Amino acid sequence: MVAKPSQANPSSAKDTRFAFTISFSGGSKGGVGKSFFCRALYEYHKARRLPVVGFEANIRTPDFADIYTEIKAADNVIHFSEDENQATEPNILLNTAVRQQTNVVVNLPASIEPAFQVWLDTVPVLKIAQQKQIRLLNWFLCSGEYDSNEALKASLKQFGAMIPHVVVKNLKFRDWSLFDEDAELHQLVKQYGCKTMVFPSLNVKIAGHVLKKRLTYTAALTYTDDKFDFTEQSAIESFLNDTYAELDRTGLFTHALTQRSAV
């Protein structure tokens, strides 16, 4: 669906007029690392001392809220619905950013596009965000596989003119030949001025153990058991440092970090 004129977002992702950001961790396709990245993005805000509130929108697999208990304690679990009568529930994202003067990080489920479009069609989300100086960002997780590439292209065609996308290449996946050779994808990325970053990989066993124990990344830096000790802690530390460096490299938080340092 083409953006309505009143819903078009002419501002670039790096526009310094925005006071706070609502970050959506998405990717359409399941299994590309949306919640894994969402947790890292959330921790990045905390590590850089940027105000942040987390929201879980993946009702079926709420790993984000299960691990970061403050999300569930605040009842920050929301549902995007294709039913217009229930489409306003995500309004709390804007309300929170404005009322609490904070950044927001949202963990999205797979195949969110129809319900997300209903929200945009029901509520003047982009107009409100611009008026209140709230930037919206779609961090789109990619695996490099054909269906992931197609999902990114579909998202850019549907939302690229409204919400800036950041292409996040999850290096857990090794073969990027299809991604690299997709001329249409790269044309769309250029057309919509997308930032691109790599999401460093973490050993599958270590990542699985952290998830199984429901550990935040920060907690994992000091956690020990018979299968998790200082070597695993060091792997987490390296993973976080590399991820934070990539997020810094996008330049999307430079203004916010500069403003924070000036306070």
Order of alpha helices (4+ residues) and beta strands (2+ residues): beta-alpha-beta-alpha-alpha-alpha-beta-alpha-alpha-beta-alpha-beta-alpha-alpha-beta-alpha-alpha-alpha-alpha
